[in-house]
Amino acid sequence: MGRSFYTWEGDVLVLNILGTPNAKKDAIGKVKGHQLCVSVKAVPRAGKATDYMVRFLAEEFGVSVSDIQVVSGRMNVNKVLKIKSPKRLPGVISQQNLF
């Protein structure tokens, strides 16, 4: 089995994300390779799409924006995010935990 799109560091969820800016809707998509596809409506300009994605994911994971750290890829579609103590897990992650 290849690399997973996420790992846990204690209570911190580390996500590898393939971002799609300028999408029709905000959505957590499928896993592609070792990345989770996340689409956002925001236009990719000066990191604004990444900021928007962080706000979207904060709501999805039930955390505050300050609980999400952009480790790498702020100005790139390939991102690594750390989410501290997520309260909710999207279906794609909870399904992965059932092994």
VEXTORTI-455979 format. One record per residue (C-alpha): residue number from 1; x, y, z. Coordinates in pm, 1 decimal, padded with zeros to 6 digits. Example, Ala and Ser with C-alpha at 12.3 -4.5 7.8 and 13.67 -1.06 7.14 Angstrom:
2
{resi=1; c1=01230.0; c2=-00450.0; c3=00780.0}
{resi=2; c1=01367.0; c2=-00106.0; c3=00714.0}
***
This chain:
99
{resi=1; c1=00000.0; c2=00000.0; c3=00000.0}
{resi=2; c1=00127.8; c2=00348.9; c3=-00085.9}
{resi=3; c1=00160.6; c2=00650.6; c3=00135.2}
{resi=4; c1=-00154.8; c2=00768.7; c3=00302.3}
{resi=5; c1=-00287.2; c2=01120.0; c3=00247.1}
{resi=6; c1=-00289.6; c2=01176.4; c3=00622.9}
{resi=7; c1=-00101.8; c2=01086.2; c3=00939.7}
{resi=8; c1=-00149.7; c2=01155.9; c3=01306.8}
{resi=9; c1=00112.2; c2=01325.5; c3=01525.1}
{resi=10; c1=-00050.5; c2=01277.4; c3=01864.2}
{resi=11; c1=-00376.5; c2=01474.6; c3=01844.5}
{resi=12; c1=-00263.8; c2=01664.1; c3=01532.6}
{resi=13; c1=-00392.6; c2=01548.8; c3=01194.2}
{resi=14; c1=-00142.1; c2=01607.5; c3=00912.9}
{resi=15; c1=-00309.4; c2=01625.2; c3=00569.6}
{resi=16; c1=-00155.6; c2=01618.7; c3=00222.0}
{resi=17; c1=-00389.3; c2=01820.1; c3=00002.9}
{resi=18; c1=-00428.1; c2=01873.2; c3=-00368.3}
{resi=19; c1=-00616.4; c2=02200.8; c3=-00386.1}
{resi=20; c1=-00840.5; c2=02315.2; c3=-00668.1}
{resi=21; c1=-00914.0; c2=02687.7; c3=-00658.6}
{resi=22; c1=-01183.6; c2=02863.0; c3=-00860.4}
{resi=23; c1=-01415.0; c2=02560.7; c3=-00833.3}
{resi=24; c1=-01794.0; c2=02567.3; c3=-00867.6}
{resi=25; c1=-01838.0; c2=02475.6; c3=-00500.2}
{resi=26; c1=-01641.4; c2=02414.6; c3=-00182.9}
{resi=27; c1=-01594.9; c2=02042.1; c3=-00132.3}
{resi=28; c1=-01377.4; c2=01772.5; c3=00017.2}
{resi=29; c1=-01334.7; c2=01526.8; c3=-00266.1}
{resi=30; c1=-01175.9; c2=01189.7; c3=-00318.9}
{resi=31; c1=-00826.6; c2=01070.3; c3=-00249.4}
{resi=32; c1=-00589.7; c2=01093.9; c3=-00545.7}
{resi=33; c1=-00262.8; c2=00911.7; c3=-00487.7}
{resi=34; c1=-00134.3; c2=01031.3; c3=-00150.5}
{resi=35; c1=-00337.2; c2=01354.3; c3=-00149.4}
{resi=36; c1=-00689.8; c2=01452.5; c3=-00049.9}
{resi=37; c1=-00859.8; c2=01665.8; c3=-00316.3}
{resi=38; c1=-01015.0; c2=01983.6; c3=-00176.1}
{resi=39; c1=-01195.1; c2=02231.5; c3=-00401.6}
{resi=40; c1=-01275.2; c2=02590.6; c3=-00309.4}
{resi=41; c1=-01458.5; c2=02869.9; c3=-00489.1}
{resi=42; c1=-01189.5; c2=03127.4; c3=-00410.4}
{resi=43; c1=-00965.5; c2=03266.4; c3=-00683.8}
{resi=44; c1=-00593.7; c2=03182.3; c3=-00646.2}
{resi=45; c1=-00448.9; c2=03527.3; c3=-00584.2}
{resi=46; c1=-00174.4; c2=03606.4; c3=-00331.5}
{resi=47; c1=-00260.3; c2=03309.1; c3=-00109.0}
{resi=48; c1=-00625.7; c2=03408.5; c3=-00072.9}
{resi=49; c1=-00750.1; c2=03067.8; c3=-00195.0}
{resi=50; c1=-00538.4; c2=02897.8; c3=00072.0}
{resi=51; c1=-00676.6; c2=03129.9; c3=00340.7}
{resi=52; c1=-01027.5; c2=03054.8; c3=00216.8}
{resi=53; c1=-00952.0; c2=02679.3; c3=00217.9}
{resi=54; c1=-00831.4; c2=02700.2; c3=00577.7}
{resi=55; c1=-01158.4; c2=02870.0; c3=00680.4}
{resi=56; c1=-01360.8; c2=02606.9; c3=00490.5}
{resi=57; c1=-01167.7; c2=02317.0; c3=00645.7}
{resi=58; c1=-01189.9; c2=02469.3; c3=00995.2}
{resi=59; c1=-01568.4; c2=02447.0; c3=00969.9}
{resi=60; c1=-01557.2; c2=02094.4; c3=00822.2}
{resi=61; c1=-01327.4; c2=01964.0; c3=01098.6}
{resi=62; c1=-01501.4; c2=02157.5; c3=01378.8}
{resi=63; c1=-01195.7; c2=02361.7; c3=01478.9}
{resi=64; c1=-01104.2; c2=02729.2; c3=01481.4}
{resi=65; c1=-00897.5; c2=02877.5; c3=01199.3}
{resi=66; c1=-00607.2; c2=02919.4; c3=01442.9}
{resi=67; c1=-00601.4; c2=02540.0; c3=01493.6}
{resi=68; c1=-00496.3; c2=02489.0; c3=01129.6}
{resi=69; c1=-00136.9; c2=02547.3; c3=01026.0}
{resi=70; c1=-00026.8; c2=02562.9; c3=00661.2}
{resi=71; c1=00304.8; c2=02376.2; c3=00678.9}
{resi=72; c1=00382.6; c2=02406.5; c3=00307.3}
{resi=73; c1=00220.6; c2=02502.0; c3=-00021.1}
{resi=74; c1=00060.4; c2=02832.5; c3=00071.5}
{resi=75; c1=00103.9; c2=02953.1; c3=-00289.8}
{resi=76; c1=00076.9; c2=02608.0; c3=-00451.3}
{resi=77; c1=-00193.8; c2=02349.2; c3=-00518.6}
{resi=78; c1=00011.1; c2=02089.0; c3=-00325.8}
{resi=79; c1=-00027.9; c2=02163.0; c3=00043.6}
{resi=80; c1=00047.4; c2=02011.8; c3=00381.8}
{resi=81; c1=-00181.2; c2=02121.5; c3=00664.7}
{resi=82; c1=-00176.9; c2=02040.1; c3=01034.8}
{resi=83; c1=-00512.1; c2=02039.8; c3=01214.1}
{resi=84; c1=-00498.7; c2=02042.6; c3=01592.7}
{resi=85; c1=-00752.7; c2=01817.8; c3=01770.3}
{resi=86; c1=-01017.1; c2=01792.5; c3=01495.2}
{resi=87; c1=-01366.8; c2=01754.4; c3=01644.2}
{resi=88; c1=-01512.5; c2=01597.3; c3=01326.8}
{resi=89; c1=-01359.5; c2=01386.6; c3=01052.0}
{resi=90; c1=-01493.8; c2=01392.1; c3=00697.3}
{resi=91; c1=-01619.9; c2=01058.3; c3=00565.9}
{resi=92; c1=-01311.8; c2=00994.5; c3=00354.3}
{resi=93; c1=-01093.5; c2=00993.0; c3=00668.3}
{resi=94; c1=-01332.9; c2=00805.8; c3=00895.8}
{resi=95; c1=-01367.1; c2=00534.2; c3=00631.8}
{resi=96; c1=-00987.8; c2=00503.6; c3=00615.8}
{resi=97; c1=-00976.6; c2=00452.1; c3=00993.3}
{resi=98; c1=-01181.7; c2=00130.9; c3=00966.6}
{resi=99; c1=-00893.5; c2=-00103.3; c3=00874.7}
***
